[in-house]
Amino acid sequence: MEIIKVRNADYARYEELLLERDSLRKEAYIAHGMYVKEFGDLILEVFEKQVACIRKKKQIAYYQRAINRGEAINQIEIDALLAKEMADYQRQLDEKIVENDAAKSMTEISELDVLKIRKIYRRIAKQLHPDINPMTGKTPELMELWNAVQTAYRCNSLEDMEQLELLTSSALKSLGMGEMEIEVPDIGQKIHDVEEEISRIRNTDPYQYKFLLEDADAVKEKKKDLEEQKRSWTQYEQELDDITESLLKSGVKIIWAMK
């Protein structure tokens, strides 16, 4: 089922760069998951405090505006406005909760299984990668397979990868794509672009997280910093509560929702 490629002398280089890029993307994905697994609870607690403070600060601004105008504070309207203004923050918070829960369920696999997965991925990618086989992007069946391969590869699922290799071979055979000649236009520029992407992945987060996680002192320092952030936001939240209390004690009238 090996696909024949003969029209570009630089094709082998391009193919290897694509596989290296995909491997780095996977490492970055796993590094991000392990980072969240290590720090996720603290990151979530800090963000929850931030969101609470933002909401209370906005609420104080609405209170102060009503007081300055000599109007009653309509808590019903303010709650509706705050819900709208805080919707994006709430969405981010919900996403962080889901991400944190998912990271906690991550499991490590043996080096042998990692090697098996990498070898299977390379074999499939040489046949199915959209940048290597242009027919993948034009064939829904192959594109669906490729998306499933990407998911299984990122999640380190050896069983899924083994099954998908069989499905890939069967699909290519049924579509009459056992052997084909592929030409990649502007391959020099494409090689340059992939090389730049590889460099970008290596030198930015989340790939860089892996080096932090390998350093016990850096992990300890990161947790210390997050704890300090949480204390700072907690203190600020108390200050906002005190401001709110002083405003409500100033004799202003408040309209509450009836239960």
Helices and strands as residue ranges (DSSP letters): H 11-68, E 73-74, H 75-85, H 87-104, H 111-128, H 135-138, H 140-154, H 158-174, H 187-202, H 209-213, H 216-248, E 254-255
